[in-house]
Amino acid sequence: MGLHRSRRKLMFTVSLVAVFTAALVALAAQSEALQDWAMLKLFAAVTVDPNASSGPDSLSAAVCGSRSPIPDPQRAEACVLVSAGDRLFVVDVGDGSVARLRQWAIPFNRIEGVFITHLHSDHISDLADLHLATWVLQDRPGKLPVYGPAGIEKITAGFEDAYEIDYGLRNAHHGDALAPLATAGFDAHAIADSAPVLLDEDGLKVTAFLVQHAPVVPAYGYRFDYKGRSLVISGDTTKSAELIEQSRNVDVLFHEAQSNEMLALMRTASLANGQTKRAKLFEDITTYHSTPEEAAEVANEAGVGHLVYYHLTPPPRTWLMEKRLLRNAVRVRPKDWTLAEDGTQVTLPVGSADIILGSR
Protein backbone atom coordinates (compact mmCIF):
# COMPACT_ATOMS: atom_id res chain seq x y z
CA MET A 1 0.00 0.00 0.00
CA GLY A 2 2.86 2.38 0.84
CA LEU A 3 4.34 1.82 -2.63
CA HIS A 4 1.02 2.65 -4.32
CA ARG A 5 0.69 5.83 -2.22
CA SER A 6 4.22 6.87 -3.22
CA ARG A 7 3.42 6.35 -6.91
CA ARG A 8 0.18 8.33 -6.66
CA LYS A 9 2.06 11.12 -4.87
CA LEU A 10 4.73 11.14 -7.60
CA MET A 11 2.11 11.23 -10.36
CA PHE A 12 0.33 14.09 -8.61
CA THR A 13 3.61 16.03 -8.31
CA VAL A 14 4.45 15.49 -11.98
CA SER A 15 0.97 16.60 -13.04
CA LEU A 16 1.23 19.68 -10.83
CA VAL A 17 4.60 20.62 -12.34
CA ALA A 18 3.21 20.14 -15.85
CA VAL A 19 0.22 22.38 -15.12
CA PHE A 20 2.46 24.99 -13.53
CA THR A 21 4.85 24.91 -16.50
CA ALA A 22 1.99 25.25 -18.97
CA ALA A 23 0.67 28.23 -17.01
CA LEU A 24 4.09 29.89 -17.10
CA VAL A 25 4.34 29.31 -20.86
CA ALA A 26 0.87 30.77 -21.35
CA LEU A 27 1.77 33.84 -19.30
CA ALA A 28 5.09 34.23 -21.13
CA ALA A 29 3.28 34.11 -24.45
CA GLN A 30 1.37 37.24 -23.42
CA SER A 31 4.59 39.16 -22.78
CA GLU A 32 5.69 41.09 -25.87
CA ALA A 33 9.24 41.37 -24.53
CA LEU A 34 9.47 37.61 -24.06
CA GLN A 35 7.96 37.02 -27.50
CA ASP A 36 10.63 39.22 -29.10
CA TRP A 37 13.39 37.57 -27.07
CA ALA A 38 12.24 34.11 -28.19
CA MET A 39 12.02 35.21 -31.82
CA LEU A 40 15.52 36.71 -31.67
CA LYS A 41 16.92 33.43 -30.36
CA LEU A 42 15.08 31.50 -33.08
CA PHE A 43 16.25 33.73 -35.92
CA ALA A 44 19.82 33.68 -34.62
CA ALA A 45 19.75 29.89 -34.59
CA VAL A 46 18.72 29.61 -38.26
CA THR A 47 20.95 32.38 -39.62
CA VAL A 48 23.70 30.97 -41.85
CA ASP A 49 27.28 31.94 -41.13
CA PRO A 50 28.78 32.26 -44.64
CA ASN A 51 32.29 31.87 -43.28
CA ALA A 52 31.68 28.80 -41.13
CA SER A 53 33.87 25.79 -41.83
CA SER A 54 32.18 22.78 -43.37
CA GLY A 55 34.13 20.48 -41.05
CA PRO A 56 36.75 17.81 -41.84
CA ASP A 57 37.89 17.72 -45.45
CA SER A 58 35.67 15.41 -47.47
CA LEU A 59 33.73 14.82 -50.65
CA SER A 60 30.03 14.53 -49.97
CA ALA A 61 26.68 14.55 -51.75
CA ALA A 62 23.17 15.18 -50.44
CA VAL A 63 19.99 14.42 -52.37
CA CYS A 64 17.99 17.67 -52.54
CA GLY A 65 15.44 16.09 -54.88
CA SER A 66 14.77 12.36 -55.11
CA ARG A 67 11.76 11.99 -57.40
CA SER A 68 10.78 12.03 -61.03
CA PRO A 69 7.91 14.28 -62.26
CA ILE A 70 5.35 11.93 -60.66
CA PRO A 71 4.20 13.96 -57.62
CA ASP A 72 5.08 13.24 -54.01
CA PRO A 73 4.56 15.92 -51.34
CA GLN A 74 7.62 14.70 -49.40
CA ARG A 75 10.05 14.82 -52.33
CA ALA A 76 11.42 17.45 -54.71
CA GLU A 77 12.42 16.75 -58.31
CA ALA A 78 15.95 15.76 -59.31
CA CYS A 79 18.77 17.52 -57.46
CA VAL A 80 22.05 16.56 -55.79
CA LEU A 81 24.18 18.97 -53.75
CA VAL A 82 27.89 18.08 -54.01
CA SER A 83 30.46 19.37 -51.54
CA ALA A 84 34.21 19.17 -52.09
CA GLY A 85 35.78 20.64 -49.01
CA ASP A 86 34.18 24.07 -48.65
CA ARG A 87 33.14 24.22 -52.31
CA LEU A 88 29.54 23.53 -53.31
CA PHE A 89 28.00 22.51 -56.62
CA VAL A 90 24.47 21.52 -57.65
CA VAL A 91 23.68 18.75 -60.14
CA ASP A 92 20.22 19.35 -61.63
CA VAL A 93 17.69 21.64 -60.01
CA GLY A 94 14.15 20.34 -60.39
CA ASP A 95 10.95 21.70 -58.91
CA GLY A 96 11.07 22.13 -55.13
CA SER A 97 14.79 21.47 -54.82
CA VAL A 98 15.84 25.03 -53.95
CA ALA A 99 13.20 25.19 -51.23
CA ARG A 100 14.82 22.03 -49.85
CA LEU A 101 18.25 23.71 -49.94
CA ARG A 102 16.81 26.71 -48.10
CA GLN A 103 15.38 24.39 -45.44
CA TRP A 104 18.89 23.05 -44.91
CA ALA A 105 20.20 26.63 -44.48
CA ILE A 106 23.17 25.95 -46.72
CA PRO A 107 25.67 28.77 -47.41
CA PHE A 108 24.51 29.76 -50.90
CA ASN A 109 27.58 31.98 -51.28
CA ARG A 110 29.65 28.81 -51.70
CA ILE A 111 27.71 27.43 -54.68
CA GLU A 112 30.14 27.80 -57.57
CA GLY A 113 28.16 26.26 -60.37
CA VAL A 114 25.32 24.10 -61.63
CA PHE A 115 25.69 20.94 -63.73
CA ILE A 116 22.61 19.99 -65.75
CA THR A 117 22.35 16.39 -66.95
CA HIS A 118 19.77 17.11 -69.66
CA LEU A 119 17.12 19.67 -70.55
CA HIS A 120 13.91 18.03 -69.34
CA SER A 121 11.88 20.39 -67.18
CA ASP A 122 12.18 18.30 -64.01
CA HIS A 123 15.94 18.90 -64.07
CA ILE A 124 15.98 22.65 -64.74
CA SER A 125 12.75 24.21 -63.45
CA ASP A 126 14.23 25.74 -60.27
CA LEU A 127 17.12 27.51 -62.01
CA ALA A 128 15.52 30.90 -61.39
CA ASP A 129 15.16 30.23 -57.66
CA LEU A 130 18.76 29.02 -57.41
CA HIS A 131 19.88 32.15 -59.24
CA LEU A 132 18.11 34.37 -56.71
CA ALA A 133 19.44 32.38 -53.75
CA THR A 134 23.03 32.74 -54.96
CA TRP A 135 22.71 36.38 -56.10
CA VAL A 136 21.02 38.68 -53.57
CA LEU A 137 23.23 39.18 -50.46
CA GLN A 138 25.75 36.59 -51.64
CA ASP A 139 28.53 38.73 -53.19
CA ARG A 140 28.68 36.35 -56.12
CA PRO A 141 31.79 37.27 -58.12
CA GLY A 142 30.04 36.85 -61.48
CA LYS A 143 27.02 35.41 -63.20
CA LEU A 144 25.99 31.93 -62.06
CA PRO A 145 27.95 29.31 -64.07
CA VAL A 146 25.71 26.62 -65.59
CA TYR A 147 27.10 23.62 -67.49
CA GLY A 148 24.89 21.43 -69.63
CA PRO A 149 24.13 19.92 -73.03
CA ALA A 150 23.86 21.91 -76.22
CA GLY A 151 20.86 24.18 -75.82
CA ILE A 152 21.73 25.24 -72.28
CA GLU A 153 22.44 28.77 -73.56
CA LYS A 154 18.89 29.01 -74.87
CA ILE A 155 17.51 27.78 -71.54
CA THR A 156 19.46 30.30 -69.46
CA ALA A 157 18.71 33.12 -71.91
CA GLY A 158 15.02 32.31 -71.55
CA PHE A 159 15.24 32.53 -67.76
CA GLU A 160 17.08 35.84 -68.07
CA ASP A 161 14.39 37.23 -70.39
CA ALA A 162 11.63 36.07 -68.03
CA TYR A 163 13.32 37.56 -64.95
CA GLU A 164 14.85 40.72 -66.45
CA ILE A 165 12.17 42.88 -64.83
CA ASP A 166 12.70 41.11 -61.49
CA TYR A 167 16.45 41.79 -61.64
CA GLY A 168 15.80 45.48 -62.28
CA LEU A 169 13.21 45.81 -59.53
CA ARG A 170 15.45 44.17 -56.94
CA ASN A 171 18.37 46.34 -57.94
CA ALA A 172 16.22 49.49 -57.79
CA HIS A 173 15.10 48.56 -54.27
CA HIS A 174 18.31 47.17 -52.76
CA GLY A 175 21.01 48.76 -54.92
CA ASP A 176 24.27 47.31 -56.15
CA ALA A 177 25.43 46.46 -52.64
CA LEU A 178 22.83 43.70 -52.29
CA ALA A 179 21.59 43.00 -55.85
CA PRO A 180 24.23 44.09 -58.37
CA LEU A 181 23.04 43.97 -61.96
CA ALA A 182 26.60 43.22 -63.11
CA THR A 183 26.35 39.69 -61.67
CA ALA A 184 22.67 39.03 -62.42
CA GLY A 185 22.02 36.20 -64.84
CA PHE A 186 23.80 33.05 -65.97
CA ASP A 187 27.15 32.13 -67.50
CA ALA A 188 26.21 29.18 -69.70
CA HIS A 189 28.73 26.54 -70.82
CA ALA A 190 27.55 24.05 -73.44
CA ILE A 191 29.36 20.72 -73.19
CA ALA A 192 30.81 19.87 -76.58
CA ASP A 193 32.77 16.62 -76.18
CA SER A 194 31.91 13.11 -75.06
CA ALA A 195 33.91 13.13 -71.81
CA PRO A 196 35.36 16.58 -71.12
CA VAL A 197 36.97 17.61 -67.87
CA LEU A 198 34.97 20.67 -66.83
CA LEU A 199 36.99 21.56 -63.73
CA ASP A 200 40.43 20.43 -62.58
CA GLU A 201 41.86 22.50 -59.74
CA ASP A 202 42.78 22.31 -56.05
CA GLY A 203 42.38 18.54 -55.97
CA LEU A 204 38.90 18.58 -57.55
CA LYS A 205 38.13 17.20 -61.00
CA VAL A 206 34.64 17.19 -62.54
CA THR A 207 34.10 15.13 -65.68
CA ALA A 208 30.99 14.99 -67.88
CA PHE A 209 30.20 11.86 -69.88
CA LEU A 210 27.46 10.83 -72.28
CA VAL A 211 24.59 8.63 -71.10
CA GLN A 212 21.79 6.98 -73.07
CA HIS A 213 18.46 8.82 -72.80
CA ALA A 214 17.30 8.89 -76.44
CA PRO A 215 15.48 10.74 -77.90
CA VAL A 216 16.97 13.20 -75.39
CA VAL A 217 20.37 13.70 -77.01
CA PRO A 218 22.83 14.60 -75.67
CA ALA A 219 22.38 13.72 -72.01
CA TYR A 220 25.19 13.57 -69.46
CA GLY A 221 26.25 12.05 -66.19
CA TYR A 222 28.93 13.62 -63.98
CA ARG A 223 31.90 12.23 -62.09
CA PHE A 224 33.49 14.07 -59.16
CA ASP A 225 37.02 13.17 -58.00
CA TYR A 226 38.41 14.92 -54.92
CA LYS A 227 41.67 14.07 -53.17
CA GLY A 228 41.33 10.34 -53.68
CA ARG A 229 37.54 10.07 -53.16
CA SER A 230 34.99 9.78 -55.96
CA LEU A 231 31.31 9.74 -56.84
CA VAL A 232 29.18 9.57 -59.97
CA ILE A 233 25.70 10.97 -60.66
CA SER A 234 24.00 9.13 -63.51
CA GLY A 235 21.24 11.51 -64.50
CA ASP A 236 18.50 9.85 -66.57
CA THR A 237 19.80 6.92 -68.57
CA THR A 238 19.46 3.35 -69.65
CA LYS A 239 22.22 0.90 -68.75
CA SER A 240 25.30 1.71 -70.83
CA ALA A 241 28.95 0.76 -71.19
CA GLU A 242 30.04 4.39 -70.82
CA LEU A 243 28.25 4.74 -67.48
CA ILE A 244 29.88 1.55 -66.22
CA GLU A 245 33.32 2.71 -67.35
CA GLN A 246 32.98 6.17 -65.80
CA SER A 247 31.75 4.57 -62.55
CA ARG A 248 34.65 2.14 -62.36
CA ASN A 249 35.68 1.69 -58.69
CA VAL A 250 34.07 4.92 -57.49
CA ASP A 251 33.14 5.16 -53.84
CA VAL A 252 29.49 6.05 -54.49
CA LEU A 253 27.16 5.93 -57.49
CA PHE A 254 23.91 7.91 -57.46
CA HIS A 255 21.76 6.13 -60.04
CA GLU A 256 18.19 6.67 -61.16
CA ALA A 257 15.69 3.86 -60.58
CA GLN A 258 12.37 3.22 -62.31
CA SER A 259 10.04 0.29 -61.66
CA ASN A 260 8.53 -0.64 -65.00
CA GLU A 261 6.39 -3.25 -63.24
CA MET A 262 4.73 -0.60 -61.09
CA LEU A 263 4.32 1.63 -64.13
CA ALA A 264 2.53 -1.26 -65.85
CA LEU A 265 0.13 -1.45 -62.92
CA MET A 266 -0.39 2.32 -63.10
CA ARG A 267 -1.03 2.01 -66.83
CA THR A 268 -3.63 -0.71 -66.25
CA ALA A 269 -5.35 1.41 -63.60
CA SER A 270 -5.34 4.42 -65.94
CA LEU A 271 -6.92 2.43 -68.76
CA ALA A 272 -9.58 1.14 -66.38
CA ASN A 273 -10.45 4.75 -65.60
CA GLY A 274 -10.52 5.78 -69.25
CA GLN A 275 -7.28 7.81 -68.98
CA THR A 276 -5.73 6.61 -72.23
CA LYS A 277 -3.24 9.45 -72.61
CA ARG A 278 -1.96 8.93 -69.09
CA ALA A 279 -1.61 5.22 -69.83
CA LYS A 280 0.38 6.01 -72.99
CA LEU A 281 2.72 8.24 -70.98
CA PHE A 282 3.46 5.43 -68.51
CA GLU A 283 4.19 3.13 -71.44
CA ASP A 284 6.47 5.61 -73.23
CA ILE A 285 8.80 6.33 -70.32
CA THR A 286 9.75 2.66 -69.88
CA THR A 287 12.07 2.90 -72.88
CA TYR A 288 14.66 5.41 -71.67
CA HIS A 289 15.20 4.87 -67.95
CA SER A 290 16.92 2.23 -65.84
CA THR A 291 15.22 -0.27 -63.59
CA PRO A 292 16.58 -0.70 -60.05
CA GLU A 293 18.03 -4.10 -61.00
CA GLU A 294 19.82 -2.53 -63.98
CA ALA A 295 21.24 0.15 -61.69
CA ALA A 296 22.41 -2.64 -59.37
CA GLU A 297 24.05 -4.40 -62.33
CA VAL A 298 25.90 -1.20 -63.26
CA ALA A 299 27.15 -0.80 -59.70
CA ASN A 300 28.28 -4.44 -59.51
CA GLU A 301 30.02 -4.45 -62.89
CA ALA A 302 31.77 -1.16 -62.13
CA GLY A 303 32.92 -2.25 -58.67
CA VAL A 304 31.11 0.62 -56.94
CA GLY A 305 31.50 0.88 -53.16
CA HIS A 306 27.95 2.05 -52.41
CA LEU A 307 24.88 2.55 -54.60
CA VAL A 308 22.28 5.24 -53.93
CA TYR A 309 19.00 4.91 -55.82
CA TYR A 310 17.55 8.36 -56.61
CA HIS A 311 15.26 10.01 -59.21
CA LEU A 312 12.71 7.38 -58.23
CA THR A 313 9.83 6.43 -60.54
CA PRO A 314 7.29 6.15 -59.11
CA PRO A 315 8.44 7.80 -55.87
CA PRO A 316 7.58 5.36 -53.08
CA ARG A 317 5.21 6.78 -50.47
CA THR A 318 4.94 3.66 -48.33
CA TRP A 319 7.17 0.79 -47.19
CA LEU A 320 5.19 -1.48 -49.51
CA MET A 321 6.04 0.66 -52.54
CA GLU A 322 9.69 0.71 -51.44
CA LYS A 323 9.72 -3.07 -51.21
CA ARG A 324 8.08 -3.42 -54.64
CA LEU A 325 10.47 -0.88 -56.20
CA LEU A 326 13.54 -2.86 -55.12
CA ARG A 327 12.05 -6.38 -55.30
CA ASN A 328 14.35 -7.55 -58.08
CA ALA A 329 17.28 -5.24 -57.32
CA VAL A 330 18.01 -6.73 -53.91
CA ARG A 331 18.59 -10.08 -55.57
CA VAL A 332 21.22 -8.48 -57.82
CA ARG A 333 22.86 -6.37 -55.08
CA PRO A 334 21.84 -7.58 -51.62
CA LYS A 335 23.89 -5.00 -49.70
CA ASP A 336 25.79 -1.71 -49.97
CA TRP A 337 22.85 0.29 -51.29
CA THR A 338 20.55 3.07 -50.06
CA LEU A 339 17.10 4.11 -51.29
CA ALA A 340 17.26 7.91 -51.27
CA GLU A 341 14.89 10.31 -49.60
CA ASP A 342 15.23 14.07 -49.77
CA GLY A 343 18.09 14.71 -47.38
CA THR A 344 19.96 11.42 -47.86
CA GLN A 345 23.65 12.27 -47.60
CA VAL A 346 26.87 10.34 -48.21
CA THR A 347 30.18 11.67 -46.86
CA LEU A 348 33.59 10.46 -48.03
CA PRO A 349 36.34 11.72 -45.68
CA VAL A 350 39.66 12.53 -47.35
CA GLY A 351 42.45 10.17 -46.37
CA SER A 352 40.02 7.39 -45.51
CA ALA A 353 38.06 4.62 -47.20
CA ASP A 354 35.00 5.26 -45.03
CA ILE A 355 31.58 5.75 -46.63
CA ILE A 356 29.42 7.57 -44.08
CA LEU A 357 25.65 7.50 -44.58
CA GLY A 358 23.48 10.16 -42.98
CA SER A 359 20.73 12.68 -43.50
CA ARG A 360 20.50 16.47 -43.69
C-alpha positions as CSV (number, residue, x, y, z in Angstrom):
1,M,0.0,0.0,0.0
2,G,2.9,2.4,0.8
3,L,4.3,1.8,-2.6
4,H,1.0,2.6,-4.3
5,R,0.7,5.8,-2.2
6,S,4.2,6.9,-3.2
7,R,3.4,6.4,-6.9
8,R,0.2,8.3,-6.7
9,K,2.1,11.1,-4.9
10,L,4.7,11.1,-7.6
11,M,2.1,11.2,-10.4
12,F,0.3,14.1,-8.6
13,T,3.6,16.0,-8.3
14,V,4.5,15.5,-12.0
15,S,1.0,16.6,-13.0
16,L,1.2,19.7,-10.8
17,V,4.6,20.6,-12.3
18,A,3.2,20.1,-15.9
19,V,0.2,22.4,-15.1
20,F,2.5,25.0,-13.5
21,T,4.8,24.9,-16.5
22,A,2.0,25.3,-19.0
23,A,0.7,28.2,-17.0
24,L,4.1,29.9,-17.1
25,V,4.3,29.3,-20.9
26,A,0.9,30.8,-21.3
27,L,1.8,33.8,-19.3
28,A,5.1,34.2,-21.1
29,A,3.3,34.1,-24.4
30,Q,1.4,37.2,-23.4
31,S,4.6,39.2,-22.8
32,E,5.7,41.1,-25.9
33,A,9.2,41.4,-24.5
34,L,9.5,37.6,-24.1
35,Q,8.0,37.0,-27.5
36,D,10.6,39.2,-29.1
37,W,13.4,37.6,-27.1
38,A,12.2,34.1,-28.2
39,M,12.0,35.2,-31.8
40,L,15.5,36.7,-31.7
41,K,16.9,33.4,-30.4
42,L,15.1,31.5,-33.1
43,F,16.2,33.7,-35.9
44,A,19.8,33.7,-34.6
45,A,19.7,29.9,-34.6
46,V,18.7,29.6,-38.3
47,T,20.9,32.4,-39.6
48,V,23.7,31.0,-41.9
49,D,27.3,31.9,-41.1
50,P,28.8,32.3,-44.6
51,N,32.3,31.9,-43.3
52,A,31.7,28.8,-41.1
53,S,33.9,25.8,-41.8
54,S,32.2,22.8,-43.4
55,G,34.1,20.5,-41.1
56,P,36.7,17.8,-41.8
57,D,37.9,17.7,-45.5
58,S,35.7,15.4,-47.5
59,L,33.7,14.8,-50.7
60,S,30.0,14.5,-50.0
61,A,26.7,14.6,-51.8
62,A,23.2,15.2,-50.4
63,V,20.0,14.4,-52.4
64,C,18.0,17.7,-52.5
65,G,15.4,16.1,-54.9
66,S,14.8,12.4,-55.1
67,R,11.8,12.0,-57.4
68,S,10.8,12.0,-61.0
69,P,7.9,14.3,-62.3
70,I,5.3,11.9,-60.7
71,P,4.2,14.0,-57.6
72,D,5.1,13.2,-54.0
73,P,4.6,15.9,-51.3
74,Q,7.6,14.7,-49.4
75,R,10.0,14.8,-52.3
76,A,11.4,17.4,-54.7
77,E,12.4,16.8,-58.3
78,A,15.9,15.8,-59.3
79,C,18.8,17.5,-57.5
80,V,22.0,16.6,-55.8
81,L,24.2,19.0,-53.8
82,V,27.9,18.1,-54.0
83,S,30.5,19.4,-51.5
84,A,34.2,19.2,-52.1
85,G,35.8,20.6,-49.0
86,D,34.2,24.1,-48.6
87,R,33.1,24.2,-52.3
88,L,29.5,23.5,-53.3
89,F,28.0,22.5,-56.6
90,V,24.5,21.5,-57.7
91,V,23.7,18.7,-60.1
92,D,20.2,19.4,-61.6
93,V,17.7,21.6,-60.0
94,G,14.1,20.3,-60.4
95,D,10.9,21.7,-58.9
96,G,11.1,22.1,-55.1
97,S,14.8,21.5,-54.8
98,V,15.8,25.0,-54.0
99,A,13.2,25.2,-51.2
100,R,14.8,22.0,-49.8
101,L,18.2,23.7,-49.9
102,R,16.8,26.7,-48.1
103,Q,15.4,24.4,-45.4
104,W,18.9,23.1,-44.9
105,A,20.2,26.6,-44.5
106,I,23.2,26.0,-46.7
107,P,25.7,28.8,-47.4
108,F,24.5,29.8,-50.9
109,N,27.6,32.0,-51.3
110,R,29.7,28.8,-51.7
111,I,27.7,27.4,-54.7
112,E,30.1,27.8,-57.6
113,G,28.2,26.3,-60.4
114,V,25.3,24.1,-61.6
115,F,25.7,20.9,-63.7
116,I,22.6,20.0,-65.8
117,T,22.4,16.4,-66.9
118,H,19.8,17.1,-69.7
119,L,17.1,19.7,-70.5
120,H,13.9,18.0,-69.3
121,S,11.9,20.4,-67.2
122,D,12.2,18.3,-64.0
123,H,15.9,18.9,-64.1
124,I,16.0,22.7,-64.7
125,S,12.7,24.2,-63.4
126,D,14.2,25.7,-60.3
127,L,17.1,27.5,-62.0
128,A,15.5,30.9,-61.4
129,D,15.2,30.2,-57.7
130,L,18.8,29.0,-57.4
131,H,19.9,32.2,-59.2
132,L,18.1,34.4,-56.7
133,A,19.4,32.4,-53.7
134,T,23.0,32.7,-55.0
135,W,22.7,36.4,-56.1
136,V,21.0,38.7,-53.6
137,L,23.2,39.2,-50.5
138,Q,25.7,36.6,-51.6
139,D,28.5,38.7,-53.2
140,R,28.7,36.3,-56.1
141,P,31.8,37.3,-58.1
142,G,30.0,36.8,-61.5
143,K,27.0,35.4,-63.2
144,L,26.0,31.9,-62.1
145,P,28.0,29.3,-64.1
146,V,25.7,26.6,-65.6
147,Y,27.1,23.6,-67.5
148,G,24.9,21.4,-69.6
149,P,24.1,19.9,-73.0
150,A,23.9,21.9,-76.2
151,G,20.9,24.2,-75.8
152,I,21.7,25.2,-72.3
153,E,22.4,28.8,-73.6
154,K,18.9,29.0,-74.9
155,I,17.5,27.8,-71.5
156,T,19.5,30.3,-69.5
157,A,18.7,33.1,-71.9
158,G,15.0,32.3,-71.5
159,F,15.2,32.5,-67.8
160,E,17.1,35.8,-68.1
161,D,14.4,37.2,-70.4
162,A,11.6,36.1,-68.0
163,Y,13.3,37.6,-64.9
164,E,14.8,40.7,-66.5
165,I,12.2,42.9,-64.8
166,D,12.7,41.1,-61.5
167,Y,16.4,41.8,-61.6
168,G,15.8,45.5,-62.3
169,L,13.2,45.8,-59.5
170,R,15.4,44.2,-56.9
171,N,18.4,46.3,-57.9
172,A,16.2,49.5,-57.8
173,H,15.1,48.6,-54.3
174,H,18.3,47.2,-52.8
175,G,21.0,48.8,-54.9
176,D,24.3,47.3,-56.2
177,A,25.4,46.5,-52.6
178,L,22.8,43.7,-52.3
179,A,21.6,43.0,-55.8
180,P,24.2,44.1,-58.4
181,L,23.0,44.0,-62.0
182,A,26.6,43.2,-63.1
183,T,26.4,39.7,-61.7
184,A,22.7,39.0,-62.4
185,G,22.0,36.2,-64.8
186,F,23.8,33.1,-66.0
187,D,27.2,32.1,-67.5
188,A,26.2,29.2,-69.7
189,H,28.7,26.5,-70.8
190,A,27.6,24.0,-73.4
191,I,29.4,20.7,-73.2
192,A,30.8,19.9,-76.6
193,D,32.8,16.6,-76.2
194,S,31.9,13.1,-75.1
195,A,33.9,13.1,-71.8
196,P,35.4,16.6,-71.1
197,V,37.0,17.6,-67.9
198,L,35.0,20.7,-66.8
199,L,37.0,21.6,-63.7
200,D,40.4,20.4,-62.6
201,E,41.9,22.5,-59.7
202,D,42.8,22.3,-56.0
203,G,42.4,18.5,-56.0
204,L,38.9,18.6,-57.6
205,K,38.1,17.2,-61.0
206,V,34.6,17.2,-62.5
207,T,34.1,15.1,-65.7
208,A,31.0,15.0,-67.9
209,F,30.2,11.9,-69.9
210,L,27.5,10.8,-72.3
211,V,24.6,8.6,-71.1
212,Q,21.8,7.0,-73.1
213,H,18.5,8.8,-72.8
214,A,17.3,8.9,-76.4
215,P,15.5,10.7,-77.9
216,V,17.0,13.2,-75.4
217,V,20.4,13.7,-77.0
218,P,22.8,14.6,-75.7
219,A,22.4,13.7,-72.0
220,Y,25.2,13.6,-69.5
221,G,26.3,12.1,-66.2
222,Y,28.9,13.6,-64.0
223,R,31.9,12.2,-62.1
224,F,33.5,14.1,-59.2
225,D,37.0,13.2,-58.0
226,Y,38.4,14.9,-54.9
227,K,41.7,14.1,-53.2
228,G,41.3,10.3,-53.7
229,R,37.5,10.1,-53.2
230,S,35.0,9.8,-56.0
231,L,31.3,9.7,-56.8
232,V,29.2,9.6,-60.0
233,I,25.7,11.0,-60.7
234,S,24.0,9.1,-63.5
235,G,21.2,11.5,-64.5
236,D,18.5,9.9,-66.6
237,T,19.8,6.9,-68.6
238,T,19.5,3.3,-69.6
239,K,22.2,0.9,-68.7
240,S,25.3,1.7,-70.8
241,A,29.0,0.8,-71.2
242,E,30.0,4.4,-70.8
243,L,28.3,4.7,-67.5
244,I,29.9,1.5,-66.2
245,E,33.3,2.7,-67.4
246,Q,33.0,6.2,-65.8
247,S,31.7,4.6,-62.5
248,R,34.6,2.1,-62.4
249,N,35.7,1.7,-58.7
250,V,34.1,4.9,-57.5
251,D,33.1,5.2,-53.8
252,V,29.5,6.0,-54.5
253,L,27.2,5.9,-57.5
254,F,23.9,7.9,-57.5
255,H,21.8,6.1,-60.0
256,E,18.2,6.7,-61.2
257,A,15.7,3.9,-60.6
258,Q,12.4,3.2,-62.3
259,S,10.0,0.3,-61.7
260,N,8.5,-0.6,-65.0
261,E,6.4,-3.3,-63.2
262,M,4.7,-0.6,-61.1
263,L,4.3,1.6,-64.1
264,A,2.5,-1.3,-65.9
265,L,0.1,-1.5,-62.9
266,M,-0.4,2.3,-63.1
267,R,-1.0,2.0,-66.8
268,T,-3.6,-0.7,-66.2
269,A,-5.4,1.4,-63.6
270,S,-5.3,4.4,-65.9
271,L,-6.9,2.4,-68.8
272,A,-9.6,1.1,-66.4
273,N,-10.5,4.8,-65.6
274,G,-10.5,5.8,-69.3
275,Q,-7.3,7.8,-69.0
276,T,-5.7,6.6,-72.2
277,K,-3.2,9.5,-72.6
278,R,-2.0,8.9,-69.1
279,A,-1.6,5.2,-69.8
280,K,0.4,6.0,-73.0
281,L,2.7,8.2,-71.0
282,F,3.5,5.4,-68.5
283,E,4.2,3.1,-71.4
284,D,6.5,5.6,-73.2
285,I,8.8,6.3,-70.3
286,T,9.7,2.7,-69.9
287,T,12.1,2.9,-72.9
288,Y,14.7,5.4,-71.7
289,H,15.2,4.9,-68.0
290,S,16.9,2.2,-65.8
291,T,15.2,-0.3,-63.6
292,P,16.6,-0.7,-60.1
293,E,18.0,-4.1,-61.0
294,E,19.8,-2.5,-64.0
295,A,21.2,0.2,-61.7
296,A,22.4,-2.6,-59.4
297,E,24.0,-4.4,-62.3
298,V,25.9,-1.2,-63.3
299,A,27.1,-0.8,-59.7
300,N,28.3,-4.4,-59.5
301,E,30.0,-4.4,-62.9
302,A,31.8,-1.2,-62.1
303,G,32.9,-2.3,-58.7
304,V,31.1,0.6,-56.9
305,G,31.5,0.9,-53.2
306,H,28.0,2.1,-52.4
307,L,24.9,2.6,-54.6
308,V,22.3,5.2,-53.9
309,Y,19.0,4.9,-55.8
310,Y,17.5,8.4,-56.6
311,H,15.3,10.0,-59.2
312,L,12.7,7.4,-58.2
313,T,9.8,6.4,-60.5
314,P,7.3,6.2,-59.1
315,P,8.4,7.8,-55.9
316,P,7.6,5.4,-53.1
317,R,5.2,6.8,-50.5
318,T,4.9,3.7,-48.3
319,W,7.2,0.8,-47.2
320,L,5.2,-1.5,-49.5
321,M,6.0,0.7,-52.5
322,E,9.7,0.7,-51.4
323,K,9.7,-3.1,-51.2
324,R,8.1,-3.4,-54.6
325,L,10.5,-0.9,-56.2
326,L,13.5,-2.9,-55.1
327,R,12.0,-6.4,-55.3
328,N,14.4,-7.6,-58.1
329,A,17.3,-5.2,-57.3
330,V,18.0,-6.7,-53.9
331,R,18.6,-10.1,-55.6
332,V,21.2,-8.5,-57.8
333,R,22.9,-6.4,-55.1
334,P,21.8,-7.6,-51.6
335,K,23.9,-5.0,-49.7
336,D,25.8,-1.7,-50.0
337,W,22.9,0.3,-51.3
338,T,20.6,3.1,-50.1
339,L,17.1,4.1,-51.3
340,A,17.3,7.9,-51.3
341,E,14.9,10.3,-49.6
342,D,15.2,14.1,-49.8
343,G,18.1,14.7,-47.4
344,T,20.0,11.4,-47.9
345,Q,23.7,12.3,-47.6
346,V,26.9,10.3,-48.2
347,T,30.2,11.7,-46.9
348,L,33.6,10.5,-48.0
349,P,36.3,11.7,-45.7
350,V,39.7,12.5,-47.4
351,G,42.4,10.2,-46.4
352,S,40.0,7.4,-45.5
353,A,38.1,4.6,-47.2
354,D,35.0,5.3,-45.0
355,I,31.6,5.8,-46.6
356,I,29.4,7.6,-44.1
357,L,25.7,7.5,-44.6
358,G,23.5,10.2,-43.0
359,S,20.7,12.7,-43.5
360,R,20.5,16.5,-43.7
